[in-house]
Amino acid sequence: MALLDYYGILQVAEDAGADVIRAAYRALAARLAGGPPGSQAAAEMALAQEAHMVLSDPAMRAGYDEARRQAIEDVHESREAARQRWLEEHRLPNIRMTPEQAGLIGQILAACPAQVCDVCRTIMERWERARQIVDPTAATIGLKLAAGAPGYSVAGLLPPVGRGNTALIVLGWESLRRGGVFAAADVDRFQAAVRKLASTEVTESSAHIRMDAAFTVNHARELLRALAALARAAQTPGPKPDLVWDQSLPPLNVTVGRISLENMQETLRACVPRVRDRYALLINGWGQAGGTIQCSSPGRIYLKLETASRNLGPNIGYFAHKFTLLALVAPKNHHEARIDVDWNLTEGSAPYLDYIPEAVDHFQATVAKLPGYGQRGVVHSIDLTDAFDEPAAQALLIAALDLKAASDRFKSPLRPPLGGK
């Protein structure tokens, strides 16, 4: 039998005193008095009398309060059990999330094996328990700061899509040293802790941990301890002065973020004037054609090409990938400036442009004829010798733009996505 809400019937607070309960009952009785038997008023009067009788007797009220408390707990436990069953059924973490966020997380986890799902759920639940932000998108699950530098992304969980078939944890690495959010000593401690718990693949700005069979839930917990310690060390960065472009450098007429522009300036400063001019020609030409330009850290400027949408199956849907077609590299140590070129674009583990093989062949044939071109192992590059003059840079730009145009034709709304019907 359901437990009646006597406090609600008399419209009094749970901690109401005897005088308040008596006054509330009398006011209610005066309003309901005179109702004929069987009427709504008579039924409500009977409930009011029952409530007054129980709440006016200290012993009866104490027993009722205990039974009411237990009933509320039972309801909460029942709801939580139902929620847990729903989360387990949909392989979702036990965190606060909107229906849209639940859909995004579910879509990513659906592409992962069971062991990776357990790791990802552990990471998300512990990150939120540390009062930080879990921010899913269609392609990744971001781990962001809630304080110090709110919205600052320190890590991301990526499903097994693209190069290879292993899900990744992408961590901020050397990029953590920029922007004034973390002190150098805090970044050093974080990196040391991560290296102890898992094998990391370090790039110029980030580090990757493969969520393979060797990376267990226990590893995930250790990683979260390191991330939580890093988050506690975050501080609000001070305002940045306006960026003043170095007038000794060639102008760049492109639209990029401030960080990329700062890093591009440092990259060009590291080059001799001749190389600066060649790089500026390529950057401006690529940007004016709508190509993506990125420079996450000084030393390498990336010219990226976006592929046509490709059907990756029911769990992921249609997905377009941006890959680095050309990397403009500054000189460092004993290495001179060079341009790294992505190769084998129609075959191998990452056949990004397998839908335009003739255009790829033409691009690669053009690049192979340019002065300074060579291959070191699997890396194809162009050394920026004196022979790589302005006409050579123009030829490289035209070849890259022709390849982009060929790919863009597959992004026309008149064409279905690759793998579609």
N, C-alpha and C positions, 0 to 999 in steps of 0.2 A: 504494500500500500504506500502511495506517495506521501511524503511528509509535507504537511501544510506549512505555509510561510506565515506564522502568526504575526511577526513584525510587519510584514507587508499588509496583512489584513487591517491592522490598526494604524498603519502608516506612521510607525515610529522607528527610531534608530535602534540598532541592536544593543546599545548601551544605555537605552532610555531608563530613567528611574521610575519608581512606583507611581509617583505623582503624575508624571507625563503619561504613563500607560493608562492610569485611571481617567485622566482628562480626555485622552483620545477615545477611549471606549465610550464615555458618556456622550461625547459629541456625535459619535457614529450611531449610538443607540437612539439619540434624539432624532436623527435624520431618518432612521429606518423604522421607527416605532409605528405601529398601526397597520403594518402590512398584513393582508389576509393570508390564512394558511395556504401553503403551496405556491405563494408568489415569490418573485425574485427577492423582494425586500425581506421576506420572512427567512429565506435561505441565508441571505447575507447577515441577518441579525443572529442566526444560530451560530454562524462562523465567528462573528464578533464576540459572542458570549464565551465560546470555547477558547478563543485566543486570550480573552481577558482572564479567564479562570486559570489557564496554564501560566501566563506571564505574571500574574499577581501572586502566585505561590512560589517562594524562593526555591524550594526543593524541586517542584515540578519544572520550573523554568531552567534550573541547572541541568536536569535530565534532558529537557528539550534542546537546550543549546548544544549539548554534547552530541545528541542524535543528529542535529542539523549540521554540525561541523563535519561529522563522519559522512553524511550524505553528500555534502559539497565535495569532499575529498574523493568520494567514490565516482562522482560525475567527472571530476577533473582527470582522475586516473583512467576512466573509461575513454574520455576524449583523447588523452595522450596515447593510450594503447592503440586506438583507431588511427591516430596520426602516424604512429610508428609503423603500423602495418602498411599504410599507404606509402610512406617513404621507402620502406623496404621493397615493396612491390615495384615501385618506379625507380629503384636504385638511387634515391636522392639523399642528400645529407640532411641532418636534423639542424637546420639553421633557419633564420627568418628570411623569407623570400616571397616576392610577388608571384602570381601565376606566370607572368612572362619570364621572370628569372628562373622559376622552376622548369619551364619549358626549355630554356637555353641550356641549363645545367643537365637536364635529362637527355637532351640531344647529344651533348658532348660525351656524357658517360655511356650512352648507348653504343658509342663507337669504340669503347674500351673493354678489354677483358675484365673478368670479375676481380682479379687481384689488383689491377690498376684502379678500378672503381673503389675498392676498399681504401687504397692509399689516398685517392682524391677526396673521398668523404672525410677521412681522418684529418686531412690538411684543412679542408674548409671548416669543419666543425671546431677544430682547435683555434683556427685563425679568428673566427667570430667570437669564440670564448675569450680570446685575448682582447676583445672589444675593437677589432679591426674590421675592415670592409671586404666582403666577397662580392666581386663585380663581374658577372658573367656577360659575355658577348656571344655572337654566333660562332666565333672561331676559337675563343679561349676563355678561361676562367681567371680573372685578375684578382690578385691579393694586394689590397691597397691600404694605406694608412688612414686612420680616423682622426689622428691628432698630430701635432707638430707640423706636419706638412700634409693636411687633409687631401686625399685623392692621389697622393704620390704612390706610384706602382712599384712594388719591390719584387714581385714574382708573378708568374702566370702558369697555368696548367693547360697544356696543349694535347689534343687527342692525336692518335696515330694517323696523321694525314700528311701527305707530301713526301719529303725525302725519308726513305725508310718506313718502317711500320711500327715504330715504338713511340708511345706517348712520352712527352717531355715535361719537365719542370724547368722553366726558364727563369733564371734569377738575375736581378740587377747585380752587376759586378763592378767593373771600373767606372761605370756610369754613376754609381753611388757616390763617387768622390766629387761629382760636379753639382753645382747648384746650392751648396751650403746647407744641405739638409742633414748630412752626417759628418762627424769629425773623422779624420783619417784613421785614428786609432780604433774607432768603432767599426769602420769598414774592414780594417785588418783583422780584428777579432772575428767578425762574421765570416770572412773568407777562410780563415784558419779552421773555424768550426765546421764549415761545409766540406772542406777538403778532407777532414778526418772521417766524416761519416759516409761519403760516397765519391765515386769517380766523377769528375766534372770535365766537361769540354768547354774550355774558355775561349771566347771570341774577344774582340776589342772592347766591347761594352757590356757583354752579358756572359752568363755561364749556363750550360745545359746539364741536367741530370736525366739520364734515361730511366724511365719507370719500367724496368724489365723485371724478371723474376728475382733478381738479386736485391732489388730495392723493395723492402718490406714496410709494413705499417710501423714497425719500430724505428726504421730509418726516417719515416715521415715525421714521427714524434720528435726525434732529435733535430730534424730540420726546422720544425716549428719552434723549438726552443731557441734556436739560433736566430730565426726570423723575428720572434717576439722580443728578444734582447735588442736586435737592431731597431725595431719599431720604438722601443722605449727610449732609445738614444736620439730619435729624430728631433730636430729643432726647426722652428719657423725661419726660413731663409729671409735675409734682409732684402730690401728693394734693389733691383739691378739698375745701374745707370744705362742710359740710352746707348745702343750700339753705334759706334762711329766707325764707318768703313775706312780701312787703310787706303789712302789715296795713292800709295805706291803700287797697289794691286789693280789689275783690270776690273772694271765694274761688272757686277753680276745682276742681270735683269730677270730674276726668277722669284717665285713666291715659295718660300720655305719658312719653317719655324725659326724662332730666334736661336735655339740651341744649334740647329743645323747650320745657320748662317755664321754663327761664331766659330764653329768647328771648321767650316769651309774656309773662313778667313785664315785660321791658323794653318790649315793644310796648304793653302797657296803661299803663305809666308815662308814655308819650309822649302819651296821650290825656287829654282832660278827663274828669271823673267821669261825666258823662252818657253819653259814648261807652263808657267802661269798662263801665258797667252793661249797655248794649245788647250789647256783645261778649261779656260773661260769660254773659248769657242764651243767646246763640246757641251758645257753646262748650259750656256745660254740657248744654244740650238735645241737641246733636248727639252729644256723647260718651256720654250716658246711653242713647241709642238705638243705640249700637254703631258710630257713624260714626268714621272716622279723622280725627285732628287732628294737624297737623304745623306746626312753626315752625322752619325751618332757620336763620333769621337774624332779628334784631329788625326789626320793621316790617311784617311780613305774617304772618297766621295763616291757615293753609289748612284748610278743611273739605272733606275728600275723600270721594268716593262711588265705591264699587267696582261695576263693571259685571258683568253676567252673563258666564259663560265663552263665548267665541266661537271657532269653528274657523277657524284662520288657515292651514290647509293642512298637508300631510304633514310639512313640514320644521319647523314650529313646534308644531303641535298646538293644543290648547285653551288659551286665554289670557284671563284677566280683567284689566281695566285699572282702575287707580285714578286718577281725574282730580279736579282742584280744582273743586268746584261753587261754593263761595263763598270769597273771599279777603278777610279783615278787615284793612284797611290803616290804619296809623297816619298821622297828619298829618306832613308833611315839607315843609320850605321853604315855598312858597306854596300847597301843596295841603292841603286839609282831609281829615279822616278820611272814608273811603268804604268801601263793600263792592263789590268786583268780582264779577260774576255770569257764569259760563260760559253761553253762549247757543248757538243753532243746534245743539242736541244731537241732532237727528235728520237732519241733512243736512251738506253741506260736506265738508271734509277729515277731520273727526273726529266722525262721527255716533255718539257713544258710546251713546246711548239710543234708537237708531232702532227698537228692539223695543217701546217703550212711547210711541208718538207722542202719544196722548191725554193721558197723565200729564205729558209735557213741555209740551204746549200749556197745560194747566191751571197748571202751575208758572210759566211765563212770563207768562201773563195776570195771575196774582196779583202777581208782582214788578212788572210794568209799572204797576200801580195804586198802588204804595206811594209815600209822600212821599219826594222826593229822587231818584226814579228818572230816569235819562237815558242817552243813548247818545252816546259820543264816538268817532267813526269806527267801528271794529269792537268797541269795548269798551262793555259794558253795565255800569252801576254805579249804586249808591245813595249819594247824599251824606248824611252823618250830620248833617243840620241839626236844629234844635230840633223840627221837625215829625215827625222820625222818632222817635216816642215808644215807650214799652214795648209798647202794643198792636200797633204796626207791626212791631216786632222779633218779637213772638209770631207775627204773621201770616206773616212770612218764614220763621221756624223751622218752623211747621206745613206750609207749602208745600214746604220742603226735605225734611221728614220724610215727607210723602206721596209725594214723588218717590222717595225711598230705598225706601219700602215697596213701591212698584210695581216697582222694579227687583229688590228682594230676592225677590219672588215668582217671578222667572225663575231664581233660584238654588236653588229647591227641588229636593231629590233626585228628586222625581217628574217633573221636567221634564228633557228632554235638553238638553245645551249648545247654544247657538245655532250653527247650521250642522251639527249632528249629525243622527243618524238615529234 
